[in-house]
């Protein structure tokens, strides 16, 4: 028993040393691989992994050998030599990518549109065929066969465009077709013929738009969404009409249920609804009250804007008075100045840390960076669309970013190691780009201030061997880089 106790004590004493060694390993890895990782991110942002596939593959093979050597504790000089070769190959990839962006300009645009339409999911075979043709043409370009590469462009463009159109049709129209089929099966064309006919007409309109001009996707989507609503409406009406036909006594209860709903809305708006003359009068009162509330809301917004303008003027006046102040010695003034900046920054950082619930985000400090790790923001498998349920979280992110109005921002996308590396890389970049575009649209930021980077599976924060670890690795990080500020 004594021997086991001594063994346990020795393990506990060794734990700080092991933790320190792990930290040192992380710092050493950053020192050795940091420069190469940045160049790799640049290469992937320029799509050089697609436009120079052979050189990129060779570079990554050497990178992985260097990483394996590091993990096995081999000589640093050998690792540095391998990484130097990786950087040289990546620079060749960048040079090839510049020519590729000119040669395959239309193909890159067609591919981007196909990805935006989620063609890998909705038109998989066509998309994979287009991708294979693209890679083959890119390899010709790597061999300086520019003429042969250009010859493949029309076929590649056609494949990507077909994949895009098929994906758009499936994603926009597929669900509506199924709903209309369900409506037909429950005899909605008999019990709710007007609503059913409206759904059919809207669907046909969406199909006509897509077949004539796929660039009008938003118009087609709008019609398809209306068709979906009408189809669901027809199914709901059919269900109610069938029930009422079976029992005429249900009519009173049916109408009373709607009166209860109207009564509840009226109560929330501050008046009592009466139905002795039907529903029209209470509904008109609700509409009138709603309009009055909207007018009041606009007035309050205007008042807030005026107050903000006054505050801004006071802040400007305060800044002018401060600029005239004279007093302390230059050295003391400089120290106080820097201390105040540091205090304000820490105050803002603490405020940001308190903005998020534990299941929404983790706020980390790393050197001169503040990282907001959005653990509460997830995407459906293979998708890049931000769902409305995360708008509240992103509103908090906007509040946090406004506290660092001059700082450069980087949106970093990360995935786990499951699936194809190229797909994960592109997926992580597209998700980062989706968050960037959302912030640009809602905050009015300068596009040059915010960067979207996709690292794929390159920067795990946990083991990919466990389900929990993979979940942690699938993430969006928002990196705020502190800059020299002024009071």
C-alpha positions as CSV (number, residue, x, y, z in Angstrom):
1,X,0.0,0.0,0.0
2,X,2.8,2.4,0.9
3,X,4.4,1.8,-2.5
4,X,1.2,2.8,-4.3
5,X,0.9,6.0,-2.2
6,X,4.5,7.0,-3.1
7,X,3.8,6.3,-6.8
8,X,0.7,8.5,-6.7
9,X,2.6,11.3,-5.0
10,X,5.4,11.1,-7.7
11,X,2.7,11.4,-10.5
12,X,1.1,14.4,-8.9
13,X,4.4,16.1,-8.5
14,X,5.2,15.5,-12.2
15,X,2.0,17.0,-13.5
16,X,3.1,20.7,-13.5
17,X,6.2,19.6,-15.4
18,X,4.2,17.7,-18.0
19,X,1.9,20.7,-18.4
20,X,4.8,23.1,-18.8
21,X,6.3,20.7,-21.4
22,X,3.0,20.7,-23.4
23,X,3.0,24.5,-23.3
24,X,6.6,24.6,-24.5
25,X,5.7,22.2,-27.3
26,X,2.9,24.5,-28.5
27,X,5.2,27.5,-28.5
28,X,7.9,25.6,-30.4
29,X,5.4,24.4,-33.0
30,X,4.2,28.0,-33.5
31,X,7.8,29.2,-33.9
32,X,8.7,26.4,-36.4
33,X,5.4,26.2,-38.4
34,X,3.9,29.7,-38.0
35,X,5.5,31.2,-41.1
36,X,4.6,28.2,-43.2
37,X,1.0,28.1,-41.9
38,X,0.4,31.7,-42.9
39,X,1.7,31.1,-46.4
40,X,-0.4,27.9,-46.6
41,X,-3.5,29.9,-45.6
42,X,-2.7,32.5,-48.3
43,X,-2.2,29.7,-50.9
44,X,-5.6,28.3,-50.0
45,X,-7.3,31.7,-50.0
46,X,-6.0,32.2,-53.6
47,X,-7.3,28.7,-54.5
48,X,-3.8,27.6,-55.4
49,X,-4.6,24.2,-54.0
50,X,-7.2,23.9,-56.9
51,X,-5.2,25.7,-59.6
52,X,-1.9,24.0,-58.9
53,X,-3.0,20.5,-57.5
54,X,0.2,18.6,-58.2
55,X,2.5,21.2,-56.6
56,X,0.2,21.7,-53.7
57,X,-0.1,17.9,-53.1
58,X,3.7,17.6,-53.1
59,X,4.0,20.6,-50.7
60,X,1.4,19.1,-48.3
61,X,3.2,15.7,-48.4
62,X,6.4,17.4,-47.3
63,X,4.5,19.5,-44.7
64,X,3.0,16.3,-43.2
65,X,6.5,14.7,-43.1
66,X,7.8,17.8,-41.2
67,X,4.8,17.6,-38.8
68,X,5.4,13.9,-38.2
69,X,9.1,14.6,-37.5
70,X,8.1,17.3,-35.0
71,X,5.7,15.0,-33.2
72,X,8.4,12.3,-33.0
73,X,10.9,14.8,-31.6
74,X,13.4,14.7,-34.4
75,X,16.1,17.3,-35.2
76,X,14.9,20.8,-35.5
77,X,17.3,21.5,-38.4
78,X,15.8,18.7,-40.5
79,X,12.3,20.0,-39.8
80,X,13.3,23.5,-40.8
81,X,14.8,22.2,-44.0
82,X,11.6,20.4,-44.9
83,X,9.5,23.5,-44.1
84,X,11.7,25.6,-46.2
85,X,11.1,23.3,-49.1
86,X,7.3,23.4,-48.4
87,X,7.4,27.2,-48.6
88,X,9.3,27.1,-51.9
89,X,6.7,24.8,-53.4
90,X,3.8,26.9,-52.0
91,X,5.3,30.0,-53.7
92,X,5.4,28.0,-57.0
93,X,1.7,27.3,-56.3
94,X,1.0,31.0,-55.9
95,X,2.7,31.8,-59.2
96,X,0.7,29.1,-61.0
97,X,-2.5,30.3,-59.4
98,X,-2.0,33.8,-60.9
99,X,-1.9,32.3,-64.4
100,X,-4.8,29.9,-63.5
101,X,-7.0,32.7,-62.4
102,X,-6.7,34.3,-65.8
103,X,-6.9,31.0,-67.8
104,X,-9.8,29.6,-65.7
105,X,-11.6,32.9,-64.8
106,X,-15.0,31.8,-66.1
107,X,-14.6,28.3,-64.7
108,X,-13.8,29.6,-61.2
109,X,-16.9,31.8,-61.3
110,X,-19.0,28.9,-62.5
111,X,-17.5,26.7,-59.8
112,X,-18.2,29.3,-57.1
113,X,-21.8,29.6,-58.2
114,X,-22.2,25.8,-58.1
115,X,-20.8,25.7,-54.6
116,X,-23.1,28.6,-53.5
117,X,-26.0,26.5,-54.8
118,X,-24.7,23.6,-52.8
119,X,-24.1,21.5,-55.9
120,X,-21.9,18.9,-54.0
121,X,-25.0,17.9,-52.1
122,X,-27.8,18.4,-54.6
123,X,-26.0,17.6,-57.9
124,X,-23.2,15.5,-56.7
125,X,-22.4,13.5,-59.8
126,X,-22.3,16.5,-62.2
127,X,-20.3,18.5,-59.7
128,X,-17.7,15.8,-59.1
129,X,-17.4,15.3,-62.9
130,X,-16.8,19.1,-63.3
131,X,-14.3,19.1,-60.5
132,X,-12.4,16.2,-62.0
133,X,-12.2,17.9,-65.4
134,X,-11.0,21.1,-63.7
135,X,-8.2,19.4,-61.8
136,X,-7.1,17.7,-65.0
137,X,-7.0,21.0,-66.9
138,X,-5.1,22.6,-63.9
139,X,-2.5,19.8,-64.2
140,X,-2.1,20.7,-67.9
141,X,-1.4,24.3,-66.9
142,X,1.2,23.1,-64.3
143,X,3.0,21.4,-67.2
144,X,2.9,24.7,-69.2
145,X,0.3,23.3,-71.6
146,X,-1.7,26.5,-71.6
147,X,-3.4,25.7,-74.9
148,X,-4.5,22.3,-73.7
149,X,-5.8,23.8,-70.5
150,X,-7.8,26.6,-72.3
151,X,-9.3,24.0,-74.6
152,X,-11.0,22.3,-71.6
153,X,-12.6,25.5,-70.2
154,X,-15.9,25.5,-72.2
155,X,-16.6,21.9,-71.1
156,X,-15.8,22.7,-67.5
157,X,-18.0,25.8,-67.5
158,X,-20.9,23.8,-68.9
159,X,-20.6,21.1,-66.3
160,X,-20.5,23.5,-63.4
161,X,-23.4,25.5,-64.8
162,X,-25.5,22.4,-65.2
163,X,-24.6,21.3,-61.7
164,X,-25.6,24.7,-60.4
165,X,-29.0,24.7,-62.2
166,X,-29.8,21.2,-61.1
167,X,-28.9,22.1,-57.5
168,X,-31.0,25.3,-57.5
169,X,-34.0,23.4,-58.8
170,X,-33.7,20.6,-56.2
171,X,-33.0,23.0,-53.3
172,X,-35.7,25.6,-54.3
173,X,-38.4,23.5,-56.0
174,X,-37.9,20.0,-54.6
175,X,-39.6,20.6,-51.2
176,X,-42.5,22.5,-52.8
177,X,-43.2,19.7,-55.3
178,X,-43.4,17.2,-52.4
179,X,-45.8,19.4,-50.5
180,X,-48.1,19.8,-53.5
181,X,-48.0,16.1,-54.0
182,X,-49.1,15.7,-50.4
183,X,-51.9,18.2,-50.9
184,X,-53.1,16.3,-53.9
185,X,-53.1,13.0,-51.9
186,X,-55.4,14.5,-49.3
187,X,-57.7,15.9,-52.0
188,X,-56.8,19.5,-51.4
189,X,-57.7,20.1,-55.1
190,X,-61.3,19.2,-54.2
191,X,-61.7,20.8,-50.7
192,X,-59.5,23.9,-51.2
193,X,-59.3,24.3,-55.0
194,X,-58.4,28.0,-55.0
195,X,-55.5,27.7,-52.6
196,X,-54.3,24.5,-54.3
197,X,-54.4,26.2,-57.7
198,X,-52.5,29.2,-56.3
199,X,-49.7,26.9,-55.1
200,X,-49.5,25.2,-58.5
201,X,-49.4,28.5,-60.3
202,X,-46.6,29.9,-58.1
203,X,-44.5,26.7,-58.5
204,X,-44.9,26.9,-62.3
205,X,-43.8,30.6,-62.1
206,X,-40.7,29.6,-60.2
207,X,-39.8,26.9,-62.7
208,X,-40.3,29.2,-65.6
209,X,-37.9,31.8,-64.1
210,X,-35.2,29.2,-63.4
211,X,-35.4,27.7,-66.9
212,X,-35.1,31.2,-68.5
213,X,-32.7,32.9,-66.2
214,X,-30.9,31.2,-63.4
215,X,-29.5,34.5,-62.2
216,X,-33.0,35.4,-61.1
217,X,-32.7,32.8,-58.3
218,X,-33.9,35.2,-55.7
219,X,-37.2,35.8,-57.6
220,X,-37.7,32.1,-58.2
221,X,-37.0,31.4,-54.5
222,X,-39.5,34.0,-53.5
223,X,-42.2,32.4,-55.6
224,X,-41.3,28.9,-54.4
225,X,-41.6,30.0,-50.8
226,X,-45.0,31.5,-51.5
227,X,-46.0,28.2,-53.2
228,X,-44.8,26.3,-50.2
229,X,-47.0,28.4,-47.9
230,X,-50.0,28.0,-50.2
231,X,-49.5,24.2,-50.4
232,X,-49.3,24.0,-46.6
233,X,-52.3,26.3,-46.4
234,X,-54.3,24.0,-48.8
235,X,-53.4,21.0,-46.6
236,X,-54.5,22.8,-43.5
237,X,-57.8,24.0,-45.0
238,X,-58.5,20.5,-46.3
239,X,-58.1,19.0,-42.9
240,X,-60.4,21.6,-41.3
241,X,-63.0,21.4,-44.0
242,X,-63.1,17.6,-43.8
243,X,-63.6,17.7,-40.1
244,X,-66.3,20.4,-40.3
245,X,-68.2,18.4,-43.0
246,X,-68.3,15.4,-40.7
247,X,-69.8,17.4,-37.8
248,X,-71.7,20.7,-38.4
249,X,-71.6,21.4,-34.6
250,X,-67.8,21.9,-34.9
251,X,-68.4,25.2,-36.7
252,X,-69.1,27.1,-33.5
253,X,-66.0,25.8,-31.8
254,X,-63.9,26.4,-34.9
255,X,-64.9,30.1,-35.0
256,X,-64.6,30.5,-31.2
257,X,-61.0,29.3,-31.4
258,X,-60.2,32.1,-33.7
259,X,-62.0,34.6,-31.5
260,X,-59.9,33.5,-28.6
261,X,-56.7,34.3,-30.6
262,X,-58.0,37.7,-31.6
263,X,-59.1,38.3,-28.0
264,X,-55.6,37.5,-26.8
265,X,-53.9,39.9,-29.3
266,X,-56.4,42.7,-28.4
267,X,-55.6,42.2,-24.7
268,X,-51.9,42.5,-25.3
269,X,-52.6,45.8,-27.1
270,X,-54.6,47.2,-24.2
271,X,-58.3,46.8,-25.2
272,X,-61.1,44.3,-24.9
273,X,-62.4,42.6,-28.1
274,X,-66.2,42.1,-28.5
275,X,-67.6,39.9,-31.3
276,X,-71.3,40.8,-31.2
277,X,-70.8,42.2,-34.8
278,X,-68.3,39.6,-35.9
279,X,-64.5,39.8,-36.1
280,X,-64.2,42.8,-38.4
281,X,-64.4,45.5,-35.7
282,X,-61.8,43.9,-33.3
283,X,-59.4,43.3,-36.2
284,X,-59.7,46.9,-37.3
285,X,-59.0,48.1,-33.8
286,X,-55.9,45.8,-33.7
287,X,-54.7,47.3,-37.0
288,X,-55.2,50.8,-35.8
289,X,-53.4,50.2,-32.5
290,X,-50.5,48.5,-34.4
291,X,-50.1,51.5,-36.7
292,X,-50.0,53.8,-33.6
293,X,-47.3,51.6,-32.0
294,X,-45.3,51.8,-35.2
295,X,-45.5,55.5,-35.3
296,X,-44.5,55.7,-31.6
297,X,-41.5,53.4,-32.4
298,X,-40.3,55.6,-35.2
299,X,-40.6,58.6,-32.9
300,X,-38.5,56.9,-30.2
301,X,-35.8,55.9,-32.8
302,X,-35.6,59.5,-33.9
303,X,-35.3,60.7,-30.3
304,X,-32.5,58.2,-29.7
305,X,-30.7,59.3,-32.8
306,X,-30.9,62.9,-31.6
307,X,-29.5,62.0,-28.2
308,X,-26.7,60.1,-29.8
309,X,-25.8,63.2,-31.9
310,X,-25.8,65.2,-28.7
311,X,-23.5,62.7,-27.0
312,X,-21.2,62.7,-30.1
313,X,-21.0,66.5,-29.9
314,X,-20.2,66.4,-26.2
315,X,-17.5,63.8,-26.9
316,X,-16.1,66.0,-29.6
317,X,-16.1,69.0,-27.3
318,X,-14.5,66.9,-24.5
319,X,-11.7,65.8,-26.9
320,X,-11.1,69.5,-27.8
321,X,-10.7,70.4,-24.1
322,X,-8.4,67.5,-23.4
323,X,-6.2,68.5,-26.3
324,X,-5.7,71.9,-24.7
325,X,-4.7,70.5,-21.3
326,X,-1.2,71.2,-20.0
327,X,0.2,69.9,-16.8
328,X,2.2,66.9,-16.0
329,X,5.7,66.1,-17.2
330,X,6.0,64.3,-20.5
331,X,7.2,61.1,-19.0
332,X,4.5,60.9,-16.3
333,X,1.9,61.9,-18.9
334,X,3.0,59.2,-21.2
335,X,2.9,56.5,-18.5
336,X,-0.6,57.6,-17.4
337,X,-1.7,57.6,-21.0
338,X,-0.5,54.0,-21.6
339,X,-2.0,52.9,-18.3
340,X,-5.4,54.4,-19.2
341,X,-5.3,52.8,-22.6
342,X,-4.5,49.4,-21.0
343,X,-7.3,49.8,-18.4
344,X,-9.9,50.7,-21.1
345,X,-8.8,47.8,-23.2
346,X,-9.1,45.4,-20.3
347,X,-12.4,46.9,-19.4
348,X,-13.7,46.3,-23.0
349,X,-12.2,42.7,-23.0
350,X,-14.0,41.9,-19.7
351,X,-17.2,43.4,-21.1
352,X,-16.8,41.1,-24.2
353,X,-16.2,38.1,-21.9
354,X,-19.4,38.8,-20.0
355,X,-21.5,39.2,-23.2
356,X,-21.7,35.5,-24.0
357,X,-23.2,32.5,-22.3
358,X,-21.0,29.5,-21.8
359,X,-22.7,27.6,-24.5
360,X,-22.5,30.5,-27.0
361,X,-18.8,31.5,-27.1
362,X,-15.5,31.3,-25.4
363,X,-13.3,34.5,-25.2
364,X,-9.6,33.8,-25.3
365,X,-6.5,36.0,-25.2
366,X,-3.5,35.1,-27.3
367,X,-0.6,37.6,-27.4
368,X,-1.9,40.7,-29.1
369,X,-5.1,39.0,-30.2
370,X,-8.5,38.5,-28.7
371,X,-10.3,35.4,-30.0
372,X,-14.1,34.9,-29.8
373,X,-14.6,31.2,-30.4
374,X,-18.2,30.8,-31.5
375,X,-19.0,27.3,-30.1
376,X,-22.7,28.1,-30.3
377,X,-22.7,28.7,-34.0
378,X,-23.0,25.6,-36.1
379,X,-23.8,24.8,-39.7
380,X,-25.7,21.8,-41.2
381,X,-23.4,19.2,-42.6
382,X,-21.8,20.5,-45.8
383,X,-23.7,23.8,-45.7
384,X,-22.5,27.4,-45.4
385,X,-25.8,29.2,-44.8
386,X,-26.3,30.9,-41.4
387,X,-29.6,29.9,-39.9
388,X,-31.9,32.6,-38.3
389,X,-31.6,30.9,-34.9
390,X,-28.0,32.3,-34.7
391,X,-28.9,35.9,-35.5
392,X,-29.1,36.7,-31.7
393,X,-25.6,35.3,-31.1
394,X,-24.2,37.3,-34.1
395,X,-25.9,40.4,-32.7
396,X,-23.8,40.0,-29.5
397,X,-20.8,39.5,-31.7
398,X,-21.5,42.8,-33.4
399,X,-21.7,44.5,-30.0
400,X,-18.4,43.0,-29.1
401,X,-16.7,44.1,-32.3
402,X,-17.9,47.7,-31.9
403,X,-15.8,47.9,-28.8
404,X,-12.7,47.5,-31.0
405,X,-13.8,49.8,-33.9
406,X,-10.2,50.2,-35.2
407,X,-8.9,46.7,-34.9
408,X,-8.4,44.4,-37.9
409,X,-10.6,41.4,-37.9
410,X,-10.1,37.8,-39.1
411,X,-12.9,35.3,-39.5
412,X,-11.3,31.8,-39.3
413,X,-13.2,28.7,-40.4
414,X,-12.1,25.3,-39.0
415,X,-13.4,21.7,-39.6
416,X,-12.6,18.3,-38.1
417,X,-10.6,15.7,-40.1
418,X,-13.6,13.8,-41.4
419,X,-13.9,13.9,-45.2
420,X,-11.9,15.2,-48.1
421,X,-9.2,17.7,-47.2
422,X,-9.9,20.0,-50.2
423,X,-13.6,19.9,-49.5
424,X,-13.0,20.7,-45.8
425,X,-10.7,23.5,-46.7
426,X,-13.2,25.1,-49.1
427,X,-16.1,24.5,-46.7
428,X,-14.2,26.2,-43.8
429,X,-13.4,29.2,-46.1
430,X,-17.0,29.5,-47.3
431,X,-18.4,29.4,-43.8
432,X,-15.9,32.1,-42.7
433,X,-16.9,34.1,-45.8
434,X,-20.6,33.7,-44.8
435,X,-19.9,35.1,-41.4
436,X,-17.8,37.9,-42.9
437,X,-20.6,38.9,-45.4
438,X,-23.2,38.8,-42.6
439,X,-21.1,41.2,-40.5
440,X,-20.4,43.5,-43.5
441,X,-24.1,43.6,-44.3
442,X,-25.2,44.4,-40.7
443,X,-22.4,46.6,-39.4
444,X,-21.3,48.7,-42.3
445,X,-17.6,47.7,-41.9
446,X,-14.9,48.5,-44.5
447,X,-14.3,45.3,-46.5
448,X,-10.5,45.9,-46.2
449,X,-10.7,45.7,-42.4
450,X,-12.1,42.1,-42.2
451,X,-10.5,39.0,-43.7
452,X,-12.1,35.5,-44.1
453,X,-9.7,32.5,-43.8
454,X,-10.4,28.8,-44.1
455,X,-7.9,26.5,-42.3
456,X,-9.9,23.2,-42.8
457,X,-8.6,20.6,-40.4
458,X,-5.1,22.2,-40.1
459,X,-5.6,23.8,-36.6
460,X,-7.4,21.4,-34.3
461,X,-7.9,22.4,-30.7
462,X,-8.8,18.9,-29.6
463,X,-8.3,15.3,-30.7
464,X,-10.2,14.2,-33.9
465,X,-10.3,10.7,-32.5
466,X,-13.4,11.4,-30.3
467,X,-16.8,12.8,-31.2
468,X,-16.5,15.5,-28.6
469,X,-13.1,16.5,-29.9
470,X,-14.3,16.7,-33.5
471,X,-17.3,18.9,-32.4
472,X,-14.8,21.3,-30.7
473,X,-12.7,21.4,-33.9
474,X,-15.7,22.4,-36.1
475,X,-15.8,26.0,-35.2
476,X,-15.7,29.7,-36.3
477,X,-13.0,31.9,-34.6
478,X,-13.2,35.7,-34.8
479,X,-9.7,37.1,-34.2
480,X,-9.5,40.8,-33.1
481,X,-5.9,42.1,-33.4
482,X,-5.2,45.0,-31.0
483,X,-3.8,48.1,-32.6
484,X,-2.2,51.3,-31.1
485,X,-5.2,53.3,-29.8
486,X,-5.7,56.8,-28.6
487,X,-7.9,58.2,-25.9
